[in-house]
Amino acid sequence: MLFASGGFKVKLYDIEQEQITNALENIRKEMKLLEQSGSLKGSLSVEEQLSLISGCSNIEEAVEGALHIQECVPENLQLKKKIFAQLDRIIDDTVVLASSTSCLMPSKLFAGLAHMRQCLVAHPVNPPYHIPLVELVPHLETAPATVDRTHALMRKIGQCPVRVLKEVDGFVLNRLQYPIISEAWRLVEEGVVSPCDLDLVMSEGLGMRYAFIGPLETMHLNAEGMLNYCDRYSEGMKCVLKTFGPIPEFSGATVEKVNQAMCMKVPDDAEHLAARRQWRDKCLMRLAALKRQMQPQ
């Protein structure tokens, strides 16, 4: 949907025809809803965008003439390596091979490929249509032109690409997200706060400002600049950080407690989860509209 919104012809490939059929139907429904709410991206109409998207169950046919291939198979290293090995045998020297992996290291994903210079991770954030960030993660043999081309393409389709300058486990987004999850879990596990109140701390507190500015600018603005902030607060921060516990197991009594609280809020059957995701996406659409109005000068 994002690539079509930028005017690009898109082919969806899967080994199961049913997956392709369902995807095309879901895309049509989703685009109609986006049009009705005034949130459809790009300058083309729904029908024009839909005409750019087709399905294909033959991998050679799917990638013929492609300038960018975005792999989106499950987060399994061997499966992804198998797909890239297939692609490596049939592509030319011009196409970019990008993985949507959220954690797997590009040097492991692309090891041994003939077209390694054309490979990188382009990690989107769920749901990508409403959250524009894309992490671009090269490996040591990725050509700079591959990163530049992918950066330009992501900008063209309305995403916000960031360059991760060297590969690291979890890249950047998850290296920020996982410590938050870990400490959230410990605070619930140790009886400091309930699961629902924990989420309120983020949605009604930190998340409010992080929707517009990051943690470093937050520090800068919360004092007379960064140097003053570190002068004032560094000792207190270090004292608190020293009290953080070990990595949680994410199992046992705590997972039962958290699950019970979450299911009271949103039952975990397909219908309730889908409705809540739809609500989330509507919130993100409205937030995105506000952010466009509030772009810094």
C-alpha positions as CSV (number, residue, x, y, z in Angstrom):
1,M,0.0,0.0,0.0
2,L,2.8,2.4,0.8
3,F,4.7,1.7,-2.4
4,A,1.6,2.0,-4.4
5,S,0.8,5.3,-2.8
6,G,4.1,6.6,-4.2
7,G,3.1,5.5,-7.7
8,F,5.2,2.3,-7.8
9,K,4.0,-0.9,-9.4
10,V,4.0,-3.7,-6.7
11,K,3.9,-7.4,-6.9
12,L,3.1,-9.5,-3.8
13,Y,4.7,-12.9,-3.7
14,D,3.8,-15.8,-1.5
15,I,4.0,-19.6,-1.8
16,E,0.3,-19.9,-0.9
17,Q,-2.1,-18.4,-3.5
18,E,-4.7,-18.0,-0.7
19,Q,-2.4,-15.6,1.1
20,I,-2.1,-13.5,-2.0
21,T,-5.9,-13.5,-2.6
22,N,-6.6,-12.6,1.0
23,A,-4.0,-9.8,1.0
24,L,-5.4,-8.2,-2.1
25,E,-8.9,-8.3,-0.7
26,N,-7.7,-6.8,2.6
27,I,-5.8,-4.1,0.8
28,R,-8.9,-3.1,-1.2
29,K,-11.0,-2.9,2.0
30,E,-8.4,-1.0,3.9
31,M,-7.8,1.5,1.1
32,K,-11.5,2.2,0.8
33,L,-11.7,2.9,4.5
34,L,-8.7,5.2,4.3
35,E,-10.3,7.1,1.4
36,Q,-13.5,7.5,3.4
37,S,-11.6,8.9,6.4
38,G,-9.5,11.2,4.2
39,S,-6.3,9.3,5.3
40,L,-5.3,7.7,2.0
41,K,-1.7,8.5,1.2
42,G,-0.4,9.8,-2.1
43,S,-1.9,11.7,-4.9
44,L,-3.5,8.8,-6.8
45,S,-7.1,7.6,-6.3
46,V,-7.9,4.3,-4.6
47,E,-8.5,2.6,-8.0
48,E,-5.3,3.9,-9.4
49,Q,-3.3,2.6,-6.5
50,L,-5.1,-0.7,-6.5
51,S,-4.3,-1.1,-10.2
52,L,-0.6,-0.9,-9.3
53,I,-0.8,-3.9,-7.0
54,S,-0.9,-7.5,-8.2
55,G,-0.2,-11.0,-6.8
56,C,2.2,-13.6,-8.0
57,S,3.1,-17.1,-6.8
58,N,6.2,-17.5,-9.1
59,I,9.3,-15.8,-7.5
60,E,11.1,-15.3,-10.8
61,E,8.0,-13.6,-12.3
62,A,7.5,-11.6,-9.1
63,V,10.9,-9.9,-9.1
64,E,11.4,-9.5,-12.9
65,G,12.3,-5.8,-13.5
66,A,12.1,-4.9,-9.8
67,L,14.2,-2.0,-8.4
68,H,13.5,-2.9,-4.8
69,I,12.6,-6.2,-3.1
70,Q,11.2,-6.0,0.5
71,E,11.3,-9.4,2.2
72,C,8.6,-9.9,4.9
73,V,8.6,-13.6,5.8
74,P,8.4,-14.6,9.5
75,E,11.3,-13.8,11.8
76,N,13.3,-17.0,11.2
77,L,16.9,-16.7,10.2
78,Q,17.0,-20.0,8.2
79,L,13.8,-19.2,6.3
80,K,15.0,-15.7,5.5
81,K,18.4,-17.0,4.3
82,K,16.6,-19.5,2.1
83,I,14.6,-16.7,0.5
84,F,17.6,-14.5,-0.1
85,A,19.6,-17.4,-1.6
86,Q,16.7,-17.9,-4.0
87,L,16.6,-14.2,-4.9
88,D,20.4,-14.0,-5.2
89,R,20.3,-16.6,-8.0
90,I,17.8,-14.7,-10.1
91,I,18.4,-11.0,-9.6
92,D,20.7,-8.7,-11.5
93,D,23.2,-6.2,-10.2
94,T,20.8,-3.3,-9.9
95,V,18.0,-4.3,-7.6
96,V,18.1,-3.6,-3.8
97,L,17.4,-6.6,-1.5
98,A,15.9,-5.4,1.8
99,S,14.8,-7.4,4.8
100,S,12.0,-6.3,7.2
101,T,13.6,-8.1,10.1
102,S,13.3,-6.4,13.5
103,C,16.3,-8.0,15.1
104,L,18.3,-10.4,12.9
105,M,21.8,-9.1,12.0
106,P,22.3,-8.2,8.3
107,S,25.7,-9.8,8.3
108,K,24.1,-13.1,9.2
109,L,21.1,-12.7,6.8
110,F,23.2,-12.0,3.8
111,A,26.4,-14.0,4.4
112,G,27.7,-15.7,1.3
113,L,25.4,-14.0,-1.2
114,A,26.9,-12.9,-4.6
115,H,24.9,-9.6,-4.3
116,M,25.8,-8.7,-0.7
117,R,26.6,-5.1,-1.7
118,Q,22.9,-4.7,-2.7
119,C,21.6,-6.0,0.6
120,L,20.5,-4.2,3.8
121,V,17.8,-4.3,6.5
122,A,14.9,-1.8,6.0
123,H,13.0,-2.4,9.2
124,P,9.5,-0.8,9.3
125,V,7.4,-0.3,12.4
126,N,4.0,-1.8,12.9
127,P,1.6,-0.6,11.6
128,P,3.9,0.9,8.8
129,Y,1.1,2.7,7.0
130,H,0.6,4.9,10.1
131,I,4.0,4.9,11.7
132,P,6.6,6.2,9.2
133,L,9.9,5.2,10.8
134,V,12.1,2.8,8.8
135,E,15.5,1.7,10.2
136,L,18.1,1.3,7.4
137,V,20.8,-1.1,8.7
138,P,23.8,-2.0,6.4
139,H,26.4,-4.6,7.0
140,L,30.1,-4.1,6.3
141,E,29.8,-5.0,2.6
142,T,26.7,-3.0,1.8
143,A,27.5,-0.4,-0.8
144,P,26.8,3.2,0.3
145,A,24.7,3.7,-2.8
146,T,22.4,0.9,-1.7
147,V,21.7,2.8,1.5
148,D,21.3,6.1,-0.3
149,R,18.9,4.6,-2.9
150,T,16.8,3.0,-0.2
151,H,16.7,6.2,1.9
152,A,15.5,8.1,-1.1
153,L,12.8,5.5,-1.9
154,M,11.5,5.5,1.6
155,R,11.3,9.3,1.6
156,K,9.5,9.2,-1.7
157,I,6.7,6.9,-0.3
158,G,6.3,9.1,2.7
159,Q,8.3,7.2,5.3
160,C,10.9,8.5,7.7
161,P,14.1,6.5,7.2
162,V,17.0,6.7,9.7
163,R,20.5,5.5,9.0
164,V,21.8,3.0,11.6
165,L,25.6,3.5,11.1
166,K,26.6,0.1,12.1
167,E,24.8,-3.2,12.9
168,V,24.0,-4.0,16.5
169,D,21.6,-6.5,18.0
170,G,18.0,-5.1,18.0
171,F,19.1,-2.1,15.9
172,V,17.9,1.2,17.5
173,L,14.1,1.0,18.0
174,N,14.1,-2.3,19.8
175,R,17.2,-1.4,21.9
176,L,15.1,1.5,23.2
177,Q,11.8,-0.5,23.4
178,Y,13.1,-3.6,25.1
179,P,14.5,-1.9,28.2
180,I,11.1,-0.1,28.6
181,I,9.3,-3.5,28.4
182,S,11.8,-5.1,30.7
183,E,11.5,-2.4,33.4
184,A,7.7,-2.3,33.0
185,W,7.6,-6.0,33.6
186,R,9.8,-5.7,36.7
187,L,7.7,-2.9,38.2
188,V,4.6,-5.1,37.8
189,E,6.3,-8.2,39.0
190,E,7.6,-6.4,42.2
191,G,4.1,-5.0,43.0
192,V,5.1,-1.3,42.4
193,V,2.3,-0.6,40.0
194,S,-0.6,-2.4,38.3
195,P,-0.4,-3.4,34.6
196,C,-3.0,-0.9,33.6
197,D,-1.5,2.0,35.5
198,L,1.9,1.1,34.1
199,D,0.5,1.6,30.6
200,L,-1.0,4.9,31.6
201,V,2.4,6.1,32.7
202,M,3.5,5.8,29.1
203,S,0.3,6.8,27.2
204,E,-0.5,9.7,29.5
205,G,3.0,10.6,30.4
206,L,6.2,9.8,28.5
207,G,4.4,8.9,25.3
208,M,2.7,12.3,25.1
209,R,6.0,14.2,24.6
210,Y,7.8,11.3,22.8
211,A,5.2,11.6,20.0
212,F,6.9,14.9,19.1
213,I,10.4,14.9,20.6
214,G,12.9,12.2,21.5
215,P,14.6,11.5,24.9
216,L,17.7,13.6,24.1
217,E,15.7,16.7,23.1
218,T,13.5,16.1,26.2
219,M,16.6,16.3,28.4
220,H,17.7,19.5,26.5
221,L,14.4,21.2,27.0
222,N,13.8,20.1,30.6
223,A,16.7,22.2,31.9
224,E,18.7,25.1,30.6
225,G,20.1,22.9,27.8
226,M,21.8,19.5,27.8
227,L,24.9,20.5,29.9
228,N,22.7,21.9,32.6
229,Y,20.4,18.8,32.6
230,C,23.4,16.5,33.1
231,D,24.8,18.8,35.8
232,R,21.4,18.7,37.6
233,Y,20.2,15.2,37.1
234,S,23.1,12.8,36.2
235,E,23.8,11.7,39.8
236,G,20.1,10.9,40.4
237,M,19.8,9.0,37.1
238,K,22.8,6.9,37.9
239,C,21.5,6.1,41.4
240,V,18.1,4.9,39.9
241,L,19.8,3.0,37.1
242,K,21.9,1.0,39.5
243,T,18.7,-0.4,41.1
244,F,17.4,-2.0,37.8
245,G,17.1,-5.7,38.2
246,P,18.0,-8.7,35.9
247,I,16.3,-9.5,32.6
248,P,12.8,-10.9,33.4
249,E,11.8,-14.4,32.2
250,F,8.4,-13.1,30.9
251,S,6.7,-16.2,32.3
252,G,5.1,-17.6,35.4
253,A,2.9,-15.7,37.7
254,T,3.7,-12.3,36.3
255,V,2.7,-13.2,32.7
256,E,-0.6,-14.6,34.1
257,K,-1.2,-11.3,36.0
258,V,-0.3,-9.1,33.0
259,N,-2.4,-11.3,30.7
260,Q,-5.4,-11.1,33.0
261,A,-5.2,-7.3,33.2
262,M,-4.8,-6.9,29.4
263,C,-7.7,-9.3,28.7
264,M,-10.0,-7.4,31.0
265,K,-9.2,-4.3,28.9
266,V,-9.1,-6.1,25.5
267,P,-10.2,-9.7,25.3
268,D,-7.7,-11.7,23.3
269,D,-10.2,-13.2,20.8
270,A,-9.7,-12.2,17.1
271,E,-12.7,-9.9,17.0
272,H,-11.8,-7.8,20.0
273,L,-8.1,-7.6,19.1
274,A,-9.0,-6.5,15.5
275,A,-11.4,-3.8,16.8
276,R,-8.8,-2.5,19.2
277,R,-6.1,-2.4,16.4
278,Q,-8.6,-0.5,14.3
279,W,-9.1,2.0,17.1
280,R,-5.3,2.3,17.5
281,D,-4.8,2.9,13.8
282,K,-7.5,5.7,13.8
283,C,-5.6,7.3,16.7
284,L,-2.4,7.1,14.8
285,M,-4.0,8.6,11.7
286,R,-5.2,11.6,13.7
287,L,-1.9,11.9,15.5
288,A,-0.1,11.8,12.1
289,A,-2.4,14.6,10.8
290,L,-1.6,16.7,13.9
291,K,2.2,16.1,13.5
292,R,2.0,17.3,9.9
293,Q,0.4,20.5,11.1
294,M,3.0,20.9,13.9
295,Q,6.1,20.4,11.8
296,P,9.0,22.4,13.4
297,Q,10.1,25.4,11.5
